[in-house]
Amino acid sequence: MTQEVTRWLAEVRTLQHQLAASRQERDQAYSSAANWRQLYDAEAQQRRADVTQMEITITTLRTEVAALRGQLQGGTPPIADVGSATTPKPATDLTTVEGLRRELTEALRQCDRLQQKLEAERADHAQTRQTLTTALGETIDAFKQDKSSSSLAPRSPEN
């Protein structure tokens, strides 16, 4: 009888150790998931800020192009401050049709470049999200595999 009680107590201790190890593994997995989530959120926030800035730039350029087209069609004198204050412009003669064409062409090129950058940022964001999601899934799968392999390991009774 004493031998059975000792064996049961050893089994209880073994189960308590396994439970503690499982809890520790779970806490590590939660910590890892929280870390990945934080990294993903930081990346997403940066991408959103970049997209917002590019959209503002595109809107500004579209407004500028529309103003230049209106000047070209209406024959009105050029507006003093068509561009944004942060974008220095080279000296261009906006009083001639040729000068306006050059300025319009350059503005359209810049708009296209910014649109391409915006699309590249969006693609990069999608790739980053996919990579982080995959890494998180692999971490969880590895955790589950470690957990299942540790529960299948032969138990040795403690004395």
Secondary structure, 3 states (H helix, E strand, C coil): CHHHHHHHHHHHHHHHHHHHHHHHHHHHHHHHHHHHHHHHHHHHHHHHHHHHHHHHHHHHHHHHHHHHHHHHHHCCCCCCCCCCCCCCCCCCCCCCHHHHHHHHHHHHHHHHHHHHHHHHHHHHHHHHHHHHHHHHHHHHHHHHHHHHHHHHCCCCCCC
